[in-house]
């Protein structure tokens, strides 16, 4: 299966990248996502429950990020296991492009292979489920970005979030690999959901 798409995010490229770096933000946007856990600097596991036609299963997916170019693009590979429901493997690439001061174009391309019961369901049902997950994810992501980054006042003013709190020097540094993963976040989690579903 191959899937491509574009989404206009109602926030700057920097704000969009920052949201993609926040696992809790991503978890809140993806239906059925139960957890995102780091395995190593650029590898994570995602646990989620998904339904495709008559098959409902709990999937555990593993993702690895590579070729990250903050705040513009990254690549990832993933695999998901859903027990008797089947498995999925694939890869994806994600690009961000500024569309002015308050909008970002997010583009993605993904390829996946599935096996087990998922492969027997039929491509039409699988594609419909994938489109629903994608639609639900981006609707939630865009709604949260809109409410956080550009709430217009009655006088046409735009209110932004307060400045970030200065970094605590006692906290450990986050590696570029970790940031790359979370930047992959939205699409990573979303694609693992799709692929696990597919």
Order of alpha helices (4+ residues) and beta strands (2+ residues): beta-alpha-alpha-beta-beta-beta-beta-beta-beta-alpha-alpha-beta-beta-alpha
